[in-house]
Amino acid sequence: MKIFLLGSNGQLGYEATRTLFCYGDLIAVDYPEIDFTKPRDVISLINQVKPDLIYNAVAYTDVDRAEQEPEKAMLVNCHTLGEIAKYCKENIVPFIHFSTDYVFDGQKNDLYTEDDIPNPINVYGKSKFEGEQAIIESQCPNVIIRTSWVYSMRAGGFVKKVINWAQKNEELRIVDDQIGNPTWARMLAILSAKFILSSKFETLKFLEKNHGVFHLAGGGYTSRYEWTKSIINHIPKDISVKVKKINPAKSHEFPTPATRPMFSALNCEKFENTFSIKIPEWETSLKLMLEG
């Protein structure tokens, strides 16, 4: 099986590169080899590779900047995806793609299932939802995995930011009214490969019955405030920090260009039941990453 991984340098793509090579001939690319603002070039490269499976970890993820760059966010998160999906339909190539909890408005105040109707409240969420729709409407063999609050120790992620803040400040103020599922990128990469294992490498046949949207995120849910406290509690002893106090705050105290959903945690029972697996609790994964 020839697997084409798009976006090998991001938090998920980095871990997926180190997971998917076990399952076939892996070709992993990132910018500038592949540029999602140039859909024709993307399709040209896919045509050269002629993969048996496409695993897409590329996304425009800057939630606030998307408010100023809606065309670019839509191009990367929707229009280019639509072109890839058309290719996959025409060439009967399975397409694994990742979406976000931000397709929901956060008003349910309970875990979101795959049956809940999306209602994004910012440009980023809208672009991701329309990307989902483009894939579904293409009728290509697909799996769309919605996830939440992905983290790793790579630069730019929330965990790395918290550690940097803790090294520079004695006191932190973190919002306690945003709720989600912290998701370790390595766990996400490993479990998303279950589609390949469960199909016994007959992915197309497997997707005839198991296509569409799945939620896959860290087990349980928490606030950014509680998540921050857990990060600080599990920071490795060889990393010195100055922080002594973490105070709760409200989102309105930190105005941002993009509105965030307050409660966007995902129910992942469909994934667990389909693959007979128990997703680890978010704090267990966090502790394993930081202390392992």
Secondary structure, 3 states (H helix, E strand, C coil): CEEEEECCCCHHHHHHHHHHHHHCEEEEECCCCCCCCCHHHHHHHHHHHCCCEEEECCCCCCCCHHHCCHHHHHHHHHHHHHHHHHHHHHHCCCEEEEEEHHHCCCCCCCCECCCCCCCCCCHHHHHHHHHHHHHHHHCCCEEEEEECCEECCCCCCHHHHHHHHHHHCCEEEEECCCEECCEEHHHHHHHHCHHHHHCCCCHHHHHCCCCEEEECCCECCEEHHHHHHHHHHCCCCCCCCCCCEEEEECHHHCCCCCCCCCECCECCHHHHHHHCCCCCEHHHHHHHHHHC
